Amino acid sequence: MSAAAGEGMADGARAMIDLRSDTVTRPTDAMRAAMAAAPVGDDCYGDDPTVLELERRTAAILGKEAAVYVPTGTMSNQIALRAHTEPGDTVLIGPGAHVWFGEAGAPSPISGVVVRPLEGERGMFGAATLRAALNVDMGPVRARMQSPVRLVCAENTHNGAGGAVWPLDLLREMLAAAREAGLATHLDGARLWNATAATGIPEAEFAEGFDTVNVCFSKALGAPLGSALAGPHDFIERARRFKQLYGGGFRQAGIVAAGALHALENHRARLPEDHARANTLASGLAAIPGLEVDPGAVETNIVRFRTTAVPAPEFATRCRERGVLLNAYNRADLRVVPHLHTTDEEVERALDIFREAAARH
Ligand SMILES: Cc1ncc(COP(=O)(O)O)c(C=O)c1O
């Protein structure tokens, strides 16, 4: 068990093995100590020193001019959409993107935009797909009838595609095509940390070429809450207005920003542990009759798999009764995500339980 995994378990029963998400973590003792000691101010007045430090550090890691700390990834992404677009604009996005299907339909009521998902494999799309989507020139009169494409969004790693990492060359070609077409670009990098941990490519390289980037401290890194939107200085100043407008000014936010800073500095290096456990889970699941998974497709910390024998909700119920929590999405698709507190022993126990739950009885 890692030191971080062993800490912070005093509150709440941890008898269940919770593999639903990398968001279910609790602050470690060291993180709580950092939070307790944090100097704070008032986020709405822009003078909370810990928030300002977190924003500076995040911008530096991402190679951007500035960043704004916000309560959630959803708020970060939706501020980006609002600040990049006007009502009636079109936003192009990859298949299964969180911004499109996982944020309560926010792009429509909040920004009044049309979100058009592109086709692609594992949540990704290339320059050719983007160019084809833009190739609808019907002349100036008909153009007035169209919703202008303003923004392209990518997600890296891709949650819906089981934590898939966009290869840098594919990403760069796509970004060049977006630039050529004069489009703004936004990266939902909620788990960009995992892309870096899996490839050794710094976060700033993945972020390069994107106008704005969302990152989350509450996923994978184990902070209690918070995300940041990074980008050019003027854009982030505009984003601060929308943060306030959406009720995101959170006063003594330095308390939680300290947890995020602690996570940023101390928990990125341990992410390969989660990836290794995800691989062990995938190989174990692949050996269980009635379950299907492609272990080769597991690049980071998310393992998506299918059940062919027992319906997924029933499988999840059986697992819960035996001590494991996991997510079922429909009749066949499930997900497990090892995280900061997951141990090797828990992985082995979970696999035994999956074996029992998959057996017909
Ligand atoms: C890829 C991705 N983007 C954005 C979000 C939204 O983050 P939050 O839950 O903090 O609103 C999530 C949440 O799981 C996510 O997986």
The ligand as a MOL file (V3000), in Angstrom:
LIG
                    3D

  0  0  0     0  0            999 V3000
M  V30 BEGIN CTAB
M  V30 COUNTS 16 16 0 0 0
M  V30 BEGIN ATOM
M  V30 1 C -13.4490 14.2380 -19.1600 0
M  V30 2 C -14.2250 14.9850 -18.1320 0
M  V30 3 N -14.4270 16.3010 -18.2900 0
M  V30 4 C -15.1260 17.0140 -17.3970 0
M  V30 5 C -15.6680 16.4270 -16.2760 0
M  V30 6 C -16.5100 17.2550 -15.3270 0
M  V30 7 O -15.9000 17.4390 -14.0950 0
M  V30 8 P -16.7700 17.7370 -12.7680 0
M  V30 9 O -17.3410 16.4510 -12.3380 0
M  V30 10 O -15.7500 18.3150 -11.8140 0
M  V30 11 O -17.7970 18.7520 -13.1480 0
M  V30 12 C -15.4900 15.0500 -16.0690 0
M  V30 13 C -16.0900 14.3840 -14.8790 0
M  V30 14 O -15.9980 13.2010 -14.6890 0
M  V30 15 C -14.7560 14.3150 -17.0300 0
M  V30 16 O -14.5640 12.9940 -16.8940 0
M  V30 END ATOM
M  V30 BEGIN BOND
M  V30 1 1 1 2
M  V30 2 1 2 3
M  V30 3 2 2 15
M  V30 4 2 3 4
M  V30 5 1 4 5
M  V30 6 1 5 6
M  V30 7 2 5 12
M  V30 8 1 6 7
M  V30 9 1 7 8
M  V30 10 2 8 9
M  V30 11 1 8 10
M  V30 12 1 8 11
M  V30 13 1 12 13
M  V30 14 1 12 15
M  V30 15 2 13 14
M  V30 16 1 15 16
M  V30 END BOND
M  V30 END CTAB
M  END
